[in-house]
Amino acid sequence: MLVKMLEGKDLYYPGELIALNEETARDWIARGLAKPALCPECGSQLEDAGCRVYCSDCGYKHNKE
């Protein structure tokens, strides 16, 4: 699951997009460390494609920052 970090954790910094396994992602979201990475165009969950993220629903693509 792709998430956007809200707080610094381990090697990750606030604002960073990272792919986590489902269990860790849900834990970090529940603890307020991250939020789901959602498409800015349609609101669906973004997916990780290496150095890019994309939306499988509307086709939005963006390079990771």
C-alpha positions in Angstrom: 0.0 0.0 0.0 1.3 3.4 -0.9 1.3 6.0 1.9 2.4 9.6 2.4 4.4 10.1 5.6 3.0 12.7 8.0 5.8 12.2 10.6 9.4 11.2 10.4 9.8 7.4 11.1 13.0 5.4 10.8 14.6 6.5 7.5 11.4 8.2 6.1 10.7 11.9 6.2 7.4 13.8 6.3 5.8 14.1 2.8 7.7 11.1 1.4 5.7 8.6 -0.6 6.5 5.0 0.4 5.2 1.5 -0.4 4.5 -0.6 2.7 2.9 -4.0 3.3 -0.8 -3.7 4.1 -0.4 -4.5 7.8 2.4 -1.9 8.4 0.6 0.7 6.4 -2.6 0.3 8.3 -0.7 0.4 11.6 1.2 3.6 10.7 -2.0 5.2 9.4 -3.8 4.3 12.7 -0.9 5.8 14.7 -1.0 9.0 12.7 2.5 8.5 11.1 1.1 8.3 7.5 -2.0 8.7 5.4 -3.1 6.8 2.3 -1.6 8.3 -0.9 -4.7 9.3 -2.9 -5.0 10.5 -6.4 -5.3 14.3 -6.6 -7.6 13.9 -9.7 -10.1 11.2 -8.6 -9.4 10.4 -5.0 -8.5 6.7 -5.5 -5.6 4.9 -3.9 -2.3 5.6 -5.8 -0.1 2.7 -6.7 3.7 2.4 -6.7 5.6 1.9 -10.0 9.2 2.3 -8.9 10.1 6.0 -9.5 6.5 6.9 -10.4 3.1 6.7 -8.8 -0.1 6.1 -10.8 -3.8 5.8 -10.5 -5.3 2.7 -12.1 -8.7 4.3 -12.1 -8.1 7.5 -14.0 -4.6 7.1 -15.4 -2.9 9.9 -13.4 0.9 9.5 -13.3 3.5 11.5 -11.3 7.2 11.1 -10.5 7.9 10.5 -6.8 9.2 13.5 -5.1 
